[in-house]
Amino acid sequence: MTHVTEEALVTEKPGRLQKVNLETGKKTEIQNLPEIHAVGQGGLLDVMVHPDFKQNQKIFLTFSAPLNASGDATTTLISARLEGQQLSDQKILFQADPALPGGHHFGSRVRMAKDGMLYFSVGERGRMKEAQDPQNHLGTVIRLQENGKVPQDNPFLNNRKGRAEIFSYGHRNPQGMALHPKSGKIWVHEHGPQGGDEINILKAGANYGWPKTTFGEQYGGGKIGIGPKSPGIEEPLLHWTPSIAPSGMDFYQGDIFPNWNGDLLVGSLKFRMLIRVDLEGSLVQGQEVVFQDRIGRIRDVRVSPEGKVYRF
């Protein structure tokens, strides 16, 4: 979901993009979307409008795209123009390599940093060990210029230790991404297995551990990796064990809830709740369940420029 003044663009996993009037709830379906592989956790995933949308009508979409008749699919990022009620000028900016069968762990979120760079998360597609190999795109956060080209200061561009598009690796299934309003850093949260959901602050070239390190365990019990910590691996800022199944997050800025300014709002699929992570800068002071079981599973949460909170 992403804001367009008093309207919002909302993705629906089967492959529908809706323009929603936030006052009335009226939906208008956008036409001419790309072909989408809606299987399992795959489908139409995230949407973001360009900061200069009023001038260029540009949006970005992430989705699982079918690549061949065998059913292989991959997490994909495109740009397009929203003209009236349909998309035009669609351009593929990135497709994760390799494409794989199945419907697990596509990610994905996309955000634009203050310097105009795009950050785009890719799940590890259930191939746990591949997340520790930055020679593929599984379990990574990708960093690109707006036109899809690789920035010259990406961490692996010149040293060949990883793919040039990769900014960080060792992720499992990142389904939350937010831009810190003051530092400008990208924050990501991701699903753990049974426990071990994480919030991380991204650093160039960093390894976030999956599956070598995790606070979680196998479904049904059983150790994963070597434990929660290891030298050379970034430790999470916060983890949830047991798991809450986090999805979507945004920093709060506004006058409606002034005591929340600078805090992080996180949705929970498993417990159908919205959590406020109380922050002092980047230090976690505590957590509060804002509400629970008042709507269904929370897939996304966004804060409007006026400080209104929307949950989807």
C-alpha positions as CSV (number, residue, x, y, z in Angstrom):
1,M,0.0,0.0,0.0
2,T,1.2,3.5,-0.7
3,H,-0.3,7.0,-0.4
4,V,-1.4,9.3,-3.2
5,T,-2.8,12.4,-1.3
6,E,-6.3,11.4,-0.1
7,E,-6.1,8.2,-2.1
8,A,-4.0,5.1,-1.7
9,L,-2.8,2.4,-4.1
10,V,-3.3,-1.1,-2.6
11,T,-2.0,-4.3,-4.0
12,E,-4.0,-7.6,-3.7
13,K,-1.9,-10.8,-3.9
14,P,-4.0,-12.5,-6.8
15,G,-2.8,-9.7,-9.1
16,R,-5.1,-6.7,-8.6
17,L,-4.0,-3.1,-8.0
18,Q,-6.7,-0.9,-6.4
19,K,-6.9,2.8,-6.1
20,V,-8.8,3.4,-2.8
21,N,-10.5,6.6,-1.7
22,L,-9.4,6.8,2.0
23,E,-12.5,8.8,2.9
24,T,-15.2,6.6,1.3
25,G,-13.5,3.3,0.9
26,K,-14.4,3.2,-2.8
27,K,-12.1,1.1,-4.9
28,T,-11.1,1.4,-8.6
29,E,-9.1,-1.4,-10.1
30,I,-6.1,-0.3,-12.2
31,Q,-5.8,-2.0,-15.5
32,N,-2.9,-3.3,-17.7
33,L,-0.8,-4.9,-15.0
34,P,2.0,-7.3,-16.0
35,E,1.6,-11.1,-15.9
36,I,1.8,-12.2,-12.2
37,H,2.6,-15.6,-10.8
38,A,0.1,-15.8,-7.9
39,V,1.0,-19.1,-6.3
40,G,1.5,-19.7,-2.5
41,Q,3.1,-16.6,-1.1
42,G,3.7,-15.2,-4.5
43,G,1.6,-12.7,-6.3
44,L,1.4,-8.9,-6.5
45,L,3.4,-7.8,-3.5
46,D,4.4,-4.1,-2.9
47,V,3.7,-0.7,-4.5
48,M,5.4,2.6,-4.0
49,V,4.7,6.0,-5.7
50,H,7.6,8.2,-6.7
51,P,8.2,11.2,-4.5
52,D,7.6,13.4,-7.6
53,F,4.4,11.5,-8.6
54,K,2.4,14.6,-9.2
55,Q,4.9,15.5,-12.0
56,N,5.9,12.1,-13.4
57,Q,3.0,9.8,-12.5
58,K,5.6,7.1,-11.8
59,I,5.1,4.1,-9.5
60,F,7.1,1.0,-8.7
61,L,5.6,-2.5,-8.3
62,T,7.1,-5.7,-6.9
63,F,5.7,-9.1,-7.7
64,S,6.4,-12.7,-8.5
65,A,6.8,-13.0,-12.2
66,P,6.5,-16.3,-14.2
67,L,9.6,-16.9,-16.4
68,N,8.9,-20.1,-18.2
69,A,6.4,-22.8,-18.9
70,S,7.8,-25.0,-16.2
71,G,6.3,-22.7,-13.5
72,D,9.6,-21.1,-12.4
73,A,9.1,-17.6,-11.0
74,T,11.1,-14.8,-9.4
75,T,10.7,-11.7,-7.4
76,T,10.6,-8.8,-9.9
77,L,10.7,-4.9,-9.6
78,I,9.2,-2.7,-12.4
79,S,8.5,1.0,-12.9
80,A,5.4,2.2,-14.7
81,R,3.3,5.3,-15.2
82,L,-0.2,5.5,-13.7
83,E,-2.2,7.3,-16.4
84,G,-5.9,7.5,-15.4
85,Q,-6.9,4.0,-14.4
86,Q,-4.2,2.0,-16.2
87,L,-0.5,1.4,-16.2
88,S,1.8,2.4,-19.2
89,D,5.5,2.6,-19.9
90,Q,6.3,-0.5,-17.9
91,K,10.0,-1.2,-17.5
92,I,11.6,-4.2,-15.7
93,L,14.2,-2.8,-13.4
94,F,15.3,-6.1,-11.7
95,Q,14.6,-9.8,-11.6
96,A,16.1,-12.0,-8.9
97,D,18.4,-14.8,-10.1
98,P,17.7,-17.7,-10.0
99,A,14.1,-18.2,-10.8
100,L,12.7,-21.2,-9.0
101,P,9.6,-23.4,-8.7
102,G,7.3,-23.2,-5.7
103,G,5.5,-20.5,-3.8
104,H,7.7,-19.7,-0.8
105,H,9.5,-16.6,0.5
106,F,9.4,-14.0,-2.3
107,G,9.7,-11.0,0.1
108,S,9.2,-8.2,-0.8
109,R,9.2,-4.5,-0.2
110,V,10.6,-1.5,-2.1
111,R,11.5,2.0,-0.7
112,M,13.4,5.0,-2.1
113,A,16.1,6.5,0.1
114,K,16.7,10.2,0.4
115,D,19.4,10.0,-2.2
116,G,17.0,8.5,-4.7
117,M,18.3,5.0,-4.5
118,L,15.9,2.1,-4.6
119,Y,16.1,-0.7,-1.9
120,F,14.2,-3.9,-2.8
121,S,14.0,-7.0,-0.6
122,V,14.1,-10.6,-2.0
123,G,13.2,-13.7,0.0
124,E,15.3,-16.8,-0.1
125,R,12.5,-18.9,-1.6
126,G,12.9,-21.6,1.0
127,R,16.5,-22.3,-0.1
128,M,18.0,-21.6,3.3
129,K,21.7,-22.1,2.6
130,E,21.6,-20.0,-0.5
131,A,21.0,-16.9,1.7
132,Q,24.7,-17.1,2.8
133,D,25.9,-17.0,-0.8
134,P,25.9,-13.4,-2.2
135,Q,26.7,-14.8,-5.7
136,N,22.9,-15.3,-6.1
137,H,20.1,-12.9,-5.2
138,L,18.2,-15.2,-2.7
139,G,17.8,-13.7,0.8
140,T,19.1,-10.2,-0.1
141,V,18.3,-6.5,-0.2
142,I,19.0,-5.1,-3.6
143,R,20.1,-1.4,-4.2
144,L,19.6,0.2,-7.6
145,Q,19.4,3.6,-9.2
146,E,15.9,4.7,-10.2
147,N,16.5,3.5,-13.8
148,G,17.6,0.1,-12.6
149,K,21.3,0.6,-13.0
150,V,23.8,-0.5,-10.3
151,P,25.1,2.4,-8.2
152,Q,28.9,2.8,-8.4
153,D,29.2,2.6,-4.6
154,N,27.4,-0.7,-4.1
155,P,29.5,-2.9,-1.8
156,F,30.2,-5.8,-4.2
157,L,30.4,-3.9,-7.5
158,N,34.2,-4.1,-7.8
159,N,35.4,-6.8,-5.4
160,R,33.4,-9.7,-7.0
161,K,32.6,-11.1,-3.5
162,G,28.9,-10.9,-4.4
163,R,26.5,-9.8,-7.1
164,A,26.8,-6.1,-8.0
165,E,23.1,-5.4,-7.2
166,I,23.3,-6.7,-3.7
167,F,23.4,-4.3,-0.7
168,S,23.1,-6.9,2.1
169,Y,22.5,-10.6,2.4
170,G,21.7,-13.4,4.9
171,H,18.0,-12.5,5.0
172,R,15.2,-15.0,5.2
173,N,11.9,-13.4,4.0
174,P,11.8,-9.6,4.5
175,Q,8.3,-8.2,4.4
176,G,8.8,-4.9,6.1
177,M,10.9,-1.9,5.1
178,A,11.0,1.7,6.3
179,L,13.1,4.8,5.8
180,H,14.2,6.3,9.1
181,P,13.0,10.0,9.0
182,K,16.1,11.4,10.6
183,S,19.1,9.2,9.8
184,G,17.8,8.2,6.3
185,K,18.9,4.6,7.0
186,I,16.8,1.7,5.7
187,W,15.3,-0.6,8.3
188,V,14.0,-4.0,7.5
189,H,12.1,-6.7,9.3
190,E,11.8,-10.3,8.3
191,H,10.1,-13.5,9.2
192,G,12.0,-16.0,11.2
193,P,11.1,-19.7,11.2
194,Q,9.6,-20.8,14.5
195,G,10.7,-17.7,16.4
196,G,13.5,-15.4,15.5
197,D,11.6,-12.6,13.6
198,E,14.0,-9.7,13.3
199,I,14.3,-6.0,12.8
200,N,17.6,-4.9,11.3
201,I,19.2,-1.6,10.2
202,L,20.9,-2.2,6.9
203,K,24.6,-1.7,6.4
204,A,26.4,-2.0,3.0
205,G,27.8,-5.4,2.4
206,A,26.6,-6.8,5.8
207,N,25.6,-10.4,6.5
208,Y,22.5,-10.7,8.6
209,G,23.0,-14.4,9.4
210,W,20.3,-16.6,8.0
211,P,20.5,-19.5,8.4
212,K,23.9,-19.6,10.1
213,T,22.6,-17.5,13.0
214,T,19.0,-17.2,14.2
215,F,17.0,-16.9,17.4
216,G,14.4,-19.3,15.9
217,E,14.3,-23.0,15.5
218,Q,12.9,-25.6,13.0
219,Y,9.1,-25.9,12.8
220,G,8.3,-28.6,15.3
221,G,11.6,-28.1,17.1
222,G,15.2,-28.5,16.3
223,K,18.3,-26.2,16.1
224,I,19.1,-24.1,13.1
225,G,22.7,-23.0,12.5
226,I,25.2,-22.4,15.2
227,G,23.0,-20.2,17.5
228,P,21.9,-16.6,17.7
229,K,25.3,-14.9,17.3
230,S,28.6,-15.2,15.4
231,P,31.5,-12.9,14.7
232,G,31.1,-11.0,11.4
233,I,27.4,-11.3,11.4
234,E,25.1,-8.4,12.2
235,E,22.9,-8.9,15.3
236,P,19.2,-7.8,15.0
237,L,18.1,-4.6,16.7
238,L,15.1,-6.5,18.0
239,H,13.8,-10.1,17.7
240,W,10.5,-11.7,18.5
241,T,10.6,-15.2,19.9
242,P,8.0,-16.7,19.7
243,S,7.3,-15.4,16.3
244,I,4.6,-12.7,15.6
245,A,4.9,-13.1,11.8
246,P,5.6,-9.4,11.1
247,S,4.5,-7.7,7.9
248,G,4.7,-4.0,7.0
249,M,6.1,-1.2,9.1
250,D,6.4,2.5,9.1
251,F,7.9,5.2,11.3
252,Y,5.4,7.5,13.0
253,Q,5.7,11.2,12.4
254,G,2.8,13.5,13.0
255,D,0.7,15.6,15.5
256,I,-2.2,13.2,16.0
257,F,-0.2,10.9,18.3
258,P,2.7,13.2,19.3
259,N,4.1,10.8,21.9
260,W,4.7,8.3,19.1
261,N,7.0,10.5,17.1
262,G,10.1,8.5,16.0
263,D,8.6,5.2,17.0
264,L,8.1,2.2,14.7
265,L,4.7,0.7,13.9
266,V,4.8,-3.0,12.9
267,G,1.9,-5.2,11.8
268,S,1.5,-8.8,12.9
269,L,-0.1,-11.5,10.7
270,K,-0.1,-14.2,13.3
271,F,-1.7,-12.3,16.2
272,R,-3.7,-9.8,14.2
273,M,-2.2,-6.9,16.0
274,L,-0.4,-3.6,15.6
275,I,2.7,-3.1,17.7
276,R,4.4,0.2,18.5
277,V,8.2,-0.2,19.1
278,D,9.2,2.6,21.4
279,L,12.5,4.0,20.2
280,E,15.0,6.5,21.4
281,G,17.0,7.1,18.2
282,S,17.8,3.5,17.3
283,L,17.6,2.1,20.8
284,V,14.6,0.0,21.7
285,Q,12.9,1.2,24.9
286,G,9.9,-1.1,24.9
287,Q,6.9,-2.3,23.0
288,E,3.1,-1.7,23.1
289,V,0.3,-3.6,21.5
290,V,-1.8,-0.8,20.1
291,F,-4.7,-3.0,19.3
292,Q,-5.4,-6.7,18.6
293,D,-8.2,-8.7,16.9
294,R,-10.0,-5.6,15.8
295,I,-9.4,-6.3,12.1
296,G,-7.9,-9.4,10.4
297,R,-4.3,-10.2,9.7
298,I,-2.3,-7.0,9.2
299,R,-0.4,-7.1,6.0
300,D,0.8,-3.5,5.9
301,V,0.8,-0.3,8.0
302,R,1.5,3.2,6.7
303,V,1.5,6.7,8.2
304,S,0.1,9.5,6.1
305,P,1.8,13.0,5.9
306,E,-0.9,14.2,8.3
307,G,0.0,11.5,10.9
308,K,-3.0,9.2,10.3
309,V,-2.3,5.5,10.6
310,Y,-3.6,3.1,8.0
311,R,-3.7,-0.7,8.5
312,F,-4.3,-3.1,5.7
